[in-house]
Amino acid sequence: MGILATIFGSGEVIKKGLELIDDMHTSDEEAIKAKTDGKVALLNAYAPFKIAQRYLAVLFSVTFLSCFVGSLVCTVMGIGDPEAIKTMVNEWWIGEIMLAIIGFYFGGGFLESKTKK
């Protein structure tokens, strides 16, 4: 052993070599922990995106629903022109915008659940 220590420098080199070989192999527990840590880091990276999603969905949903209820009440009560309201909704693509926002909000979770199956 003294000759090997002289050739390789010291026993520390052999010890470090064995540690390197051990580090190359990962156990199932280490792999699961690494995968879990990766998912947690990904969720933390998406946190600001989720806040923006919720803010946008709530902001536009309140606006959309208040306009819809107002238009419905005016139409039922005979106030205003229903054709003008229909034209405004169609020209501004209000329904499509609302569908896009709802799809943006719920679509990520829906697609993720479908890809897991």
N, C-alpha and C positions, 0 to 999 in steps of 0.2 A: 504494500500500500504506500510505503514511503517513496518508492520509485514512481508510482503513478502521481502522487502528490507533487513530486519534483517535475514530472513531465507536464502535467496540466496546470501547475501553479499552486494549487492547494485543494483541500477537500471542499471548499466553498464552490468551486467550479462544478464539481460533480453534483453537489446538492442543488445548485441553481439549474443544472441540466435536468435533474429529476423533477423539479418543480415545474419546469417548462413543459415536460412531457405530460405531467399531471394536468396542467392548465389547458392543454390541447383537447383533452377529453372532458365533455360535459355530461353530468348525470341528468336523469330525467327531472329531478327536482330543480336543478340549476336551469334547465331549459324552460320549465314552467315559470320559474321566477323571472327569467329574462323576458319571456313573452308577456307576462302580467305587467312587469315594469314598463314595457313598450306600450301596452294599451293604456296604462295610466298616463304616461307622457303624452300620448296622442289625444286623450280626452282633455288634458290640461291645455294642450295647444288649441283645441277647438272651443274652449270656454268663451273667448271674446266673440267668436263667430255665433255661438248659440245666443248670447245676449243680444247681438244685432238682429238675429232671426226673430227672437221674441218681441223685441221693440218694434220692428217693422210689421210683424203680423198683428200686434195689438193696435198700433197706430192706424194702419190702413183698415183693419176690420172695424174699428169703432167708426171711422169716417164712412166706410161703405155701408154699414148697418144703419147709421143715422140718416144717410141720404136715402137708403131704401125705405126705411120706415116713414120718413117725411114725404117721399114721393107716393107711397102707398096711401097714407092718410089724405094727402091732397087729392089724389085720384078718387078715393072713396067718397070724400066730401064734395067733390065736384069743383074744387078750387084748382085753377090753372088748366093747362092743356096737356093731357096725357100723351099726345103725339110728340109734343116738344120734349117731354121727359124721356120718352123712348128714343128719340133722335139723339139726345145728349148722351144717353147711356151707350148707344151704339157707336157714336162718333168717337167717344173718349175711351172706348174699349174697357169700361169699368169692370164688367164681369170677367173678362179675360185676365185683367190685372189681378183681380181678387183670386182667381184660380191659380195664377202663377205664384202668388204669395203663399197661398195655402199649400200648393205643391212644394214650394221651396221650404216651407216650415215642416211639413210632415213627410215629405218625400225621402229625405235622408234616412230616417229611421225605418220607413217602409222598405226601401231598397236594401238596407242592411239586413233586415229580418228575412227578406226573400233570398238573399245570397247565402245566408247561413243554412237554409233548408236545402 
